[in-house]
């Protein structure tokens, strides 16, 4: 059903101008949401976090190996001192009991065996440390590169977001101004359609009879009614069709 021509040309011109600003704002806000959810930044965050975990694990390994080397060296030093002390008594001529001499010899053998185990463990830790330290340096390098890439991506996103927010802020006063020039019932109808159809609620009926939104040929009877000032929706896309007797701003782009 056609709505009679209850609105003047100035209302319809303002509606199409509002639509143009709304479409721009719709695109800018969509772009802003995409920028805020930038998949590149999210992927780089995951990479940087994984690199940080790898670097921390490598650092903990190096620290553990250093502690092991230090501990084994300390234990070995203590055992060497104890061996020397026992051998001084053993070979110093102060002990004459064969049984005590045998016990001391067994003790020296036990101490030397313990010393050998600690020296072997210390050597193993040192050899492992020789591999772990370059691995830590490489992990730190990878982490630094990942952090730098993330920082650069976040800076690009921040610049994009700031630019989009500035453009949105610049367009919003014009949107409010045009909205005030559109009668409330017409604006409410337009906004319902706009919000359900991707930011486009009204379209100019072209001189060629095409809907300015979907570019589909409007049936002749409907086109004639719109040209007489009626408000109706495109049968193809559901947007309000508007005839303003001259090409609206932006038509034909």
C-alpha positions in Angstrom: 0.0 0.0 0.0 1.3 3.4 -0.9 1.6 6.0 1.8 0.2 9.3 0.5 2.6 12.2 -0.2 2.5 13.6 3.3 6.0 15.0 3.2 7.5 18.0 1.3 10.4 17.9 -1.0 12.7 19.3 1.7 11.9 16.4 4.0 12.7 13.8 1.3 15.9 15.6 0.4 16.9 15.7 4.0 16.0 11.9 4.3 18.3 11.0 1.4 21.1 13.2 2.8 20.6 11.6 6.2 20.8 8.2 4.5 24.1 9.1 2.8 25.6 10.2 6.2 24.1 7.1 7.9 25.6 4.8 5.3 29.0 6.4 5.8 28.7 6.1 9.6 27.6 2.5 9.2 30.6 1.7 7.2 32.9 3.6 9.5 31.5 1.8 12.6 31.8 -1.5 11.0 35.4 -0.8 10.0 36.0 0.3 13.6 34.7 -3.0 15.0 36.9 -4.9 12.5 39.9 -2.9 13.6 39.2 -3.5 17.3 39.0 -7.2 16.6 42.0 -7.1 14.2 42.9 -10.8 13.6 46.5 -9.9 12.9 46.9 -8.4 16.3 45.2 -11.3 18.0 47.4 -13.8 16.1 50.5 -11.8 17.1 49.4 -11.7 20.7 49.2 -15.5 20.7 52.6 -15.8 19.0 54.2 -13.3 21.5 52.6 -15.1 24.5 53.9 -18.5 23.2 57.4 -17.0 22.6 57.4 -15.6 26.1 56.5 -19.0 27.6 59.3 -20.6 25.6 61.8 -18.0 26.6 60.8 -18.4 30.3 61.1 -22.2 30.1 64.5 -21.8 28.5 65.5 -19.3 31.3 64.3 -21.7 34.0 66.3 -24.5 32.4 69.5 -22.5 32.4 68.9 -21.4 36.0 68.3 -25.0 37.1 71.4 -26.2 35.3 73.5 -23.5 36.9 72.2 -24.5 40.3 73.0 -28.1 39.6 76.5 -27.2 38.4 77.1 -25.1 41.5 75.7 -27.8 43.9 77.7 -30.6 42.3 80.9 -28.5 42.5 80.2 -27.7 46.1 79.6 -31.3 47.0 82.7 -32.4 45.1 84.9 -29.8 46.8 83.6 -31.0 50.2 84.3 -34.6 49.3 87.9 -33.8 48.1 88.6 -32.1 51.4 87.2 -35.1 53.3 89.3 -37.5 51.2 92.4 -35.5 51.9 91.8 -35.4 55.6 91.2 -39.2 55.8 94.3 -39.9 53.6 96.4 -37.7 55.9 95.5 -39.9 58.8 95.8 -43.0 56.7 99.3 -42.3 55.5 100.5 -40.1 58.4 101.6 -43.0 60.5 99.4 -42.2 63.5 97.0 -45.1 62.9 98.6 -48.5 63.7 95.5 -50.7 64.1 95.1 -52.9 61.0 91.3 -52.9 61.5 91.1 -49.1 61.6 93.4 -48.8 58.6 91.1 -51.1 56.7 88.1 -49.1 57.7 89.8 -45.9 56.6 90.8 -47.4 53.2 87.1 -48.4 52.7 86.0 -44.9 53.7 88.4 -43.4 51.1 87.1 -45.7 48.4 83.5 -44.8 49.3 84.3 -41.1 49.3 86.1 -41.3 46.0 83.1 -43.1 44.5 80.8 -40.4 45.8 83.2 -37.8 44.4 83.2 -39.4 41.0 79.4 -39.4 40.9 79.2 -35.8 41.8 81.9 -34.9 39.3 80.1 -36.9 36.6 76.8 -35.2 37.4 78.4 -31.8 37.4 80.1 -32.5 34.0 76.8 -33.6 32.5 75.1 -30.5 33.8 77.8 -28.3 32.3 77.6 -30.0 28.9 73.8 -29.5 29.0 74.3 -25.9 30.0 76.5 -25.3 27.0 73.5 -26.2 24.8 70.9 -24.5 27.0 72.5 -21.1 27.0 72.4 -20.7 23.2 68.9 -22.0 23.2 67.9 -19.3 25.7 69.5 -16.7 23.5 67.6 -17.9 20.5 64.3 -18.0 22.5 64.9 -14.5 23.8 65.6 -13.3 20.2 62.3 -15.0 18.9 60.4 -13.4 21.8 61.9 -10.0 21.1 60.9 -10.2 17.4 57.4 -11.4 18.3 57.0 -8.6 20.8 58.2 -6.0 18.3 55.9 -7.3 15.6 53.0 -7.2 18.1 53.9 -3.6 19.1 54.0 -2.5 15.5 50.7 -4.1 14.7 49.1 -2.6 17.8 50.4 0.8 16.7 48.9 0.4 13.3 45.6 -0.7 14.8 45.7 2.2 17.2 46.3 4.7 14.4 43.4 3.1 12.4 41.0 3.2 15.3 41.9 6.8 16.1 41.3 7.8 12.5 38.0 6.0 12.3 36.8 7.5 15.6 37.8 10.9 14.4 35.8 10.5 11.2 32.8 9.1 13.1 32.9 12.1 15.5 33.1 14.5 12.6 30.1 13.0 10.9 27.8 12.6 13.9 26.9 16.4 14.2 25.8 16.3 10.5 23.8 13.2 11.2 22.0 14.8 14.1 21.3 18.0 12.1 19.8 16.1 9.2 17.8 13.8 11.5 16.1 16.9 13.1 15.0 18.0 9.6 13.2 14.7 8.9 9.7 14.4 10.5 9.7 12.0 13.4 7.2 9.4 11.9 9.2 9.3 8.7 12.5 9.0 10.5 11.2 6.2 12.7 10.0 4.2 9.7 13.3 4.8 7.9 15.4 3.9 11.0 13.6 0.5 11.4 14.3 -0.4 7.8 17.9 1.0 8.0 18.7 -1.0 11.1 17.4 -4.3 9.6 19.1 -3.8 6.2 22.7 -3.1 6.8 22.5 0.6 7.3 20.5 1.5 4.2 16.9 2.4 4.9 16.0 4.7 2.0 17.1 5.0 -1.7 16.5 7.4 -4.5 14.3 6.2 -7.3 16.5 6.9 -10.3 15.3 8.6 -13.5 15.9 5.3 -15.1 13.4 3.6 -12.8 16.0 1.7 -10.8 16.1 1.5 -7.0 19.2 3.4 -5.9 20.0 0.7 -3.3 19.7 -2.6 -5.1 19.7 -1.4 -8.7 16.7 -3.4 -9.6 14.0 -2.1 -12.0 11.0 -0.8 -10.0 7.6 -1.8 -11.4 6.0 1.0 -13.4 3.0 1.5 -11.2 5.1 1.7 -8.1 7.6 4.1 -9.7 4.7 6.3 -10.8 3.2 6.4 -7.4 6.6 7.3 -5.8 7.1 10.0 -8.4 3.7 11.5 -7.4 5.1 11.7 -3.8 3.9 8.4 -2.3 6.3 6.6 0.1 6.6 2.9 -0.5 9.3 0.3 -0.3 11.3 -1.4 -3.1 9.8 -4.8 -3.8 13.3 -6.2 -4.2 15.2 -4.9 -1.2 12.6 -3.4 1.1 14.1 0.1 1.3 12.0 3.3 1.2 11.9 4.7 -2.3 12.2 8.4 -2.6 11.7 10.7 -5.5 13.1 14.2 -5.2 12.8 15.5 -8.8 16.6 15.8 -9.2 19.6 13.5 -8.6 20.4 13.4 -4.9 23.9 13.9 -3.6 26.1 10.9 -4.4 23.7 9.3 -7.0 25.5 7.6 -9.8 28.7 7.0 -7.9 
